[in-house]
Amino acid sequence: MDNVISVKDLSKVYRLYDKPIDRLKESLNIFHKSYHKEYYALNNLSFDIKRGETVGIIGINGAGKSTLLKIITGVLTPTGGNIEVKGKISALLELGAGFNMEYTGIENIYLNGTMMGFSKEEVDKKLDDILDFADIGDFVNQPVKTYSSGMFVRLAFAVAINVEPDILVIDEALSVGDVFFQQKCYKKIKELAGKSTVLIVSHDLNAMTKFCERIIVMSAGQKVFDGEPNEAIAKYFKLKQGALRNDKKSIELNNSDFEMYKAPDENSYSGKMDVIIEKYFYSIDNEPFSEVCQKDDEFKISLVINSKIDIESPIIGFQIRDKYGNEVFGQTSLTSPVEQGAIKQGRNIINFAFDWPEIREGDYFITIGIGNGTEVLNQVEECWINNTIHITATTHGKTIFGIFNHDMKEFEISKID
């Protein structure tokens, strides 16, 4: 298949001024003195997308995702590099982009159709499908400035998806709609697979892995990964939780003791690293390094750590993710009904345990972390070992209604006549 989007050495640079007057000073200075700093929203980015592909783009805030989509759709012009787009584009960028707030919903449908190159007669043929999909009732005859954000995105997506574009570009817009409308949208996207090219930015990682053939991971305006969705999600979480530990020589392991313990993969480390998890050990129902677990199995984890400092208020936690990278459950020592402790400078051992819940069968990955602070959401992440433990959960064929099952507290049937 031929490429419909080709990006080569693409850059977008913004000039940042400390004060508004600096812009005038720079323009009038006869010696061409610079008063600005350059910020690279995109930096030498290159990739190709083939016709009919569904591609996701993820990255932490400020990675350049939205800037890239705006350049692809022609909203912004690049500073450097080349971009080639073949075909008719339909885009959902910021909420309200391309809509006149004073116009009614119907008028905006025709306005958007015209901007995408459709005649009035062509929009007439698609109008019923658009209105059925949006499902906003009589509000379609009201000015869109009176719409809720949910109604707005319903109409915008209905227009974008039903004009049958060659390329559909979506930037976080679906996060505004309710869950039922999101399911409806993703079903429609799935129907487009192989026909239209879909480029999507979303924080719904589960949906991204389901619908995207490949995912591009961005950081600081650059592409850091482009490939299989599960690998992309793993890379994304490493970026999200902190810079990877590159100074591998500083991680010295003493193999003279704790010989059953394992050393984490050096590439799994992230955090400030005033504390280092040197080794770990785990058992499931007292079976060391078991790879299968089920409901009520006792999961024990032991860590050998080396700390450069005393930590009076450590937070020890774990997080379970599925194979798509979605966070399923987790807990911390601070938010559990357990006695708190302190970490002393030097080597320490940490032990904790939890029971495995009745969750859906499949592969799960455990991340273990040590933080420093008195609030879970405001702590210093000292040392994380990401996706270190891989286990398979089984329910022995029992049906799981969703992600996990939760037992009824009471149940009774009585005859009333």
Secondary structure, DSSP 8 states (H G I E B T S, - for coil): --EEEEEEEEEEEEEEESSHHHHHHHHH-TT----EEEEEEEEEEEEEEETT-EEEEE-STTSSHHHHHHHHTTSS--SEEEEEE-S-EEEE-STTTT--TTSBHHHHHHHHHHHTT--HHHHHHHHHHHHHHH--GGGGGSBGGG--HHHHHHHHHHHHHHT--SEEEEESGGGSS-HHHHHHHHHHHHHHBTTBEEEEE-S-HHHHHHH-SEEEEEETTEEEEEE-HHHHHHHHHHHHH--B---GGG----TTS-TTSB---GGGEES--SEEEEEEEEEETTEET-SEE-TT-EEEEEEEEEESS-BSSEEEEEEEEETT--EEEEEESTTSSS----B-SEEEEEEEEEE---B-SEEEEEEEEEEESS-GGG-EEEEEEEEEEEEEE--TT---SSSB----S--------
